[in-house]
């Protein structure tokens, strides 16, 4: 048995490690929330710590792969991207007629207000509270959360806030979370972390708006299929194996109190319709916000993130697919990657004479690469032929250097892009591009026939069309056709919060989407490999 003292965020936590227990497992058992987006596989390097033995000897270790065999002090640094994240909160949305599910009626003679949710009486309040009717909307992203309080009577957004999804510290991508939450304890922990963060965000929202939690009568949670399962405490294990059957199809209500969401005691939570196991309610919200089902012509909707969801609209007929892009776009699995926080390199340009032009979030000293900066760097290296079509560094080109005996590109100061980082970018961009190509091929449509490309999502909003085209994430025929439309999961959720008609429309649209399962497509593996090249 080893005694460990953990140093994290200026706090000391002591725990006795069990035999054959890793440092990470001991830390989690002690209630410490540590970064380990690869779910303890030893591949992301984000749980690195300084281990000081009883004799004073120090060494750098990965907490997830190091057994606690003797007494030691373990020091973790506070990651700069664990807070103050840059999160896109707004997205396009059409105008609609207000028709919220919450209705309040004041009975003057009895001096009380009735609160109805649809046809159900859910509460009675003393006095006239008929003008105090509010809702909560949440975009439950794999990496980030966005929440807002909305006046159900006027449709006005009164306060909004964003935060890191704390589940990402345990498992970064959807498949890792499915594995983690397949046990009862794992599911309970995932759900507890999410709801605790949402309640913390509610503190911020109510402080901003002056709205009491007791006057928030309904919440809409918009997220991918796995995120809705975790939020509603539904075991996601069936999502990880064929036939990939969701435990809920969405378009349903839960009691907020049963989920632990601290709003009005009788408040309801609406889960929007789910399209499939890997095309979720966030995409249903996006289709509502863009009104794609009512559009003429050929349009492509692409939500770029840890998961990449793609919807093809041909005169209003919709088909969709999903690809596992992985965490590289969020700066994870990148040697010096980070989330979009102050100090992250978000834009990069390499001049013809080799000068580096770097833009960081908040104009702070460069600390690492977030997703948009990562793609900019890759695009510039491709454009200046420092990276070949295969993704290998061109060792004959000037501008590269050796670090630890390996070729790398210095972006700024000590921040470098390695060959392994380039491979991670290739895998992520190859996943999105192959999904686009497969979806177009399934409908016998050439890429040149696409008239408009809608890039959705918090991450996608910060990308440049030029970088997407240069690295080949989008085909060259999309040039000049790309629109960045913001966080449509959130803007669609606001429509769902304010309109019963919108809920019916979203449910009908989701049911009509034809889903292409890439794993079942003949020769998809060959297509994916072809899409890896720059």
RAWO-V469236 format. One line per field, one symbol per residue. ss: DSSP state (@ for helix, = for strand, . for the rest). psi: psi as a letter, one per 40 degrees, with the letter a starting at -180 (. if undefined). burial: 1 if it has 16 or more other ideal C-beta (glycine too) atoms within 10 Angstrom, else 0. A space follows every 10 residues. Layout:
# RAWO-V469236
ss: ???
psi: ???
burial: ???
This chain:
# RAWO-V469236
ss: .=======.. =======... .=@@@@@@@. .......... .......=== ===....=== ==....=... .====....@ @@..=..... =.......=. .======... .======..= ======.... ...======= ...======= =.....==== ====.@@@@. ...@@@@@@@ ...@@@@@@@ @@@@@@@@@@ @@@@@@@@@. ..@@@===== ===.@@@@@@ @.....@@@@ .......... .====@@@@. .......=== =......... @@@@@@@@@@ .@@@...=== ===....=== ====..==== ===...@@@@ ......=... =..======= .....===== @@@....==. @@@@@@@@@@ @@@...=... ..=......= ===..===== ==..====@@ @@@@@@@@@@ @@@@@@@@@@ @@....@@@. .=====...@ @@..@@@@@@ .....@@@.. .=====.@@@ @@@@@@@@=@ @@@@@@@@@@ @@.==..@@@ ...@@@@@@@ ....
psi: hihhhhhhfe ihhhihiihf hiddddddde ehhihgeeff eeddeefhih hhideehiih ihdeehigei hihhhhihhd feifihhhei iiiiiihhfi ehhhhhgdde fihhhhhbeh heihihahed eghiihihhg iddiihiihh hedeehhdii iiihhededd hdiddddddd eeiddddddd dddddddddd ddddddddde hideeheiih hhiidddddd defhhedeee ihfghieiea fiiihdddee hgaideiihh hiihdadeha ddddddddde fdeeiiahih hhhhadihhh hhhgfehhii iiigdiedee eiehdfiiig ihehheiihh ideeihhhhi hefiihdahi dddddddddd dddefehide eihgeeiiei ihhfeihihh dhbehihidd dddddddddd dddddddddd ddefhideeh dhhhhiiddd deiidddddd eediideehe ehhheagedd dddddddehd dddddddddd dehhhhhdde hhfddddddd edi.
burial: 0101011100 0000101000 1111111100 0101111111 0001111010 1100000000 1111010100 0111010011 1101111111 1110000001 1111000000 0011101000 0110100011 0111111111 1111111111 1110101111 1111111111 1111111101 1100011011 1011101100 1100110010 1011111111 1111111111 1111111111 0000011111 1001010010 1111011111 1111111111 1111111111 1110000111 1111111111 1111000111 1111111111 1111111111 1111111101 0000010101 1000011111 1111111111 1111011000 1010000001 0000001110 1100111100 1101111111 1111111111 0000101001 0011111111 1110101111 1111100100 1101111111 1111111110 0110111011 0010010100 1001001100 1101
